[in-house]
Amino acid sequence: MRRLSIRGRLVLTSAALSAVVLTVLAGTAWVLMSRMSLARLDGIIAGHLTRQPEPGAGPERWRHLDDSLNSSEGEDGPPVAILRVRSAPGRLLYESDHWPDSLGANRLPPAPP
């Protein structure tokens, strides 16, 4: 069996190192972008939570909040957040249109007091 020349070994080593470097850079970029996306979504949620809703806020207020949370990732993507709002006594005030049936009320932990 014939050994590779020094040029052949250099080419293969260079290609392997380039592949490793590009993989590491792509992974780093993906992690940073996902963290930025989560930070932006956290900021939107925090902004909505710091503003106290009016006591008589109807479903349109919650629909607007639901729409704004889901538009943070763009119009074409799937919904990124689901929203279910209950009053203090436990009456359902709003539920997202895309709320999954698998998340029934009995599968969620009770709200804190």
PAZA-817630 format. One record per residue (C-alpha): x, y negated, z negated; residue in one letter; residue number from 0. Coordinates in nm, 4 decimals. Layout:
BEGIN
R          u          v          w   aa     i
R          X          Y          Z    A   NUM
...
This chain:
BEGIN
R          u          v          w   aa     i
R     0.0000     0.0000     0.0000    M     0
R     0.1319    -0.3367     0.1003    R     1
R     0.1750    -0.6093    -0.1653    R     2
R     0.0390    -0.9562    -0.1080    L     3
R     0.2893    -1.2198    -0.0151    S     4
R     0.3561    -1.5067    -0.2534    I     5
R     0.1288    -1.7262    -0.0412    R     6
R    -0.1567    -1.4785    -0.0693    G     7
R    -0.1167    -1.4567    -0.4460    R     8
R    -0.1079    -1.8364    -0.4746    L     9
R    -0.4253    -1.8694    -0.2660    V    10
R    -0.6097    -1.6109    -0.4773    L    11
R    -0.4913    -1.7680    -0.8036    T    12
R    -0.5912    -2.1142    -0.6845    S    13
R    -0.9362    -1.9928    -0.5771    A    14
R    -0.9920    -1.8120    -0.9078    A    15
R    -0.8871    -2.1160    -1.1118    L    16
R    -1.1088    -2.3432    -0.9010    S    17
R    -1.4062    -2.1120    -0.9566    A    18
R    -1.3487    -2.1102    -1.3326    V    19
R    -1.3142    -2.4890    -1.3492    V    20
R    -1.6266    -2.5467    -1.1381    L    21
R    -1.8272    -2.3003    -1.3496    T    22
R    -1.7217    -2.4718    -1.6719    V    23
R    -1.8026    -2.8177    -1.5304    L    24
R    -2.1428    -2.7034    -1.4010    A    25
R    -2.2282    -2.5471    -1.7390    G    26
R    -2.1242    -2.8618    -1.9225    T    27
R    -2.3304    -3.0811    -1.6913    A    28
R    -2.6353    -2.8569    -1.7377    W    29
R    -2.6072    -2.8651    -2.1183    V    30
R    -2.5651    -3.2429    -2.1229    L    31
R    -2.8608    -3.2987    -1.8891    M    32
R    -3.0890    -3.0739    -2.0945    S    33
R    -2.9866    -3.2538    -2.4153    R    34
R    -3.0550    -3.5909    -2.2544    M    35
R    -3.3947    -3.4692    -2.1383    S    36
R    -3.4827    -3.3450    -2.4874    L    37
R    -3.3582    -3.6696    -2.6431    A    38
R    -3.5779    -3.8704    -2.4054    R    39
R    -3.8814    -3.6550    -2.4879    L    40
R    -3.8082    -3.6896    -2.8607    D    41
R    -3.7944    -4.0663    -2.8183    G    42
R    -4.1302    -4.0721    -2.6426    I    43
R    -4.2888    -3.8596    -2.9133    I    44
R    -4.1377    -4.0726    -3.1888    A    45
R    -4.2600    -4.3884    -3.0178    G    46
R    -4.6139    -4.2550    -3.0079    H    47
R    -4.6037    -4.1316    -3.3655    L    48
R    -4.4795    -4.4586    -3.5133    T    49
R    -4.7795    -4.6400    -3.3724    R    50
R    -5.0760    -4.5494    -3.5857    Q    51
R    -5.3799    -4.4590    -3.3779    P    52
R    -5.6972    -4.6438    -3.4463    E    53
R    -5.9311    -4.4568    -3.6827    P    54
R    -6.1957    -4.4315    -3.4115    G    55
R    -5.9563    -4.3335    -3.1343    A    56
R    -6.1454    -4.1137    -2.8938    G    57
R    -6.0316    -3.8422    -2.6566    P    58
R    -5.9103    -4.0967    -2.4005    E    59
R    -5.6365    -4.2097    -2.6427    R    60
R    -5.5145    -3.8524    -2.6835    W    61
R    -5.5469    -3.7805    -2.3104    R    62
R    -5.3243    -4.0831    -2.2419    H    63
R    -5.0675    -3.9517    -2.4925    L    64
R    -5.0840    -3.6042    -2.3356    D    65
R    -5.0378    -3.7486    -1.9863    D    66
R    -4.7451    -3.9655    -2.0916    S    67
R    -4.5671    -3.6730    -2.2603    L    68
R    -4.6065    -3.4592    -1.9520    N    69
R    -4.5038    -3.7314    -1.7074    S    70
R    -4.1660    -3.7731    -1.8773    S    71
R    -4.0314    -3.4815    -1.6700    E    72
R    -4.1741    -3.6051    -1.3409    G    73
R    -4.5013    -3.5633    -1.1596    E    74
R    -4.4193    -3.2413    -0.9759    D    75
R    -4.3069    -3.0277    -1.2670    G    76
R    -4.5189    -2.8052    -1.4861    P    77
R    -4.6550    -2.9468    -1.8124    P    78
R    -4.3805    -2.9716    -2.0745    V    79
R    -4.6011    -3.0405    -2.3749    A    80
R    -4.9373    -2.9308    -2.5029    I    81
R    -5.1372    -3.1322    -2.7508    L    82
R    -5.4021    -3.0339    -3.0040    R    83
R    -5.5292    -3.3022    -3.2431    V    84
R    -5.7406    -3.2326    -3.5480    R    85
R    -5.8951    -3.4760    -3.7930    S    86
R    -5.8135    -3.4588    -4.1652    A    87
R    -6.1152    -3.2344    -4.2355    P    88
R    -6.0036    -3.0023    -3.9538    G    89
R    -6.2424    -3.1023    -3.6743    R    90
R    -6.0921    -3.0676    -3.3260    L    91
R    -6.0499    -3.4135    -3.1710    L    92
R    -5.8552    -3.3293    -2.8565    Y    93
R    -5.6967    -3.0310    -2.6842    E    94
R    -5.4825    -3.0353    -2.3692    S    95
R    -5.6494    -2.9081    -2.0534    D    96
R    -5.3601    -2.6661    -2.0026    H    97
R    -5.3686    -2.5294    -2.3601    W    98
R    -5.2935    -2.1543    -2.3321    P    99
R    -5.5606    -1.9118    -2.4500    D   100
R    -5.2888    -1.7076    -2.6219    S   101
R    -5.2432    -1.9929    -2.8737    L   102
R    -5.5742    -1.9610    -3.0503    G   103
R    -5.6427    -2.1579    -3.3667    A   104
R    -5.5803    -1.8521    -3.5841    N   105
R    -5.2267    -1.8055    -3.4393    R   106
R    -5.0993    -2.1473    -3.5458    L   107
R    -4.9776    -2.2374    -3.8936    P   108
R    -5.2029    -2.4700    -4.0931    P   109
R    -5.1241    -2.8395    -4.0792    A   110
R    -4.9378    -2.9827    -4.3772    P   111
R    -5.1446    -3.1874    -4.6234    P   112
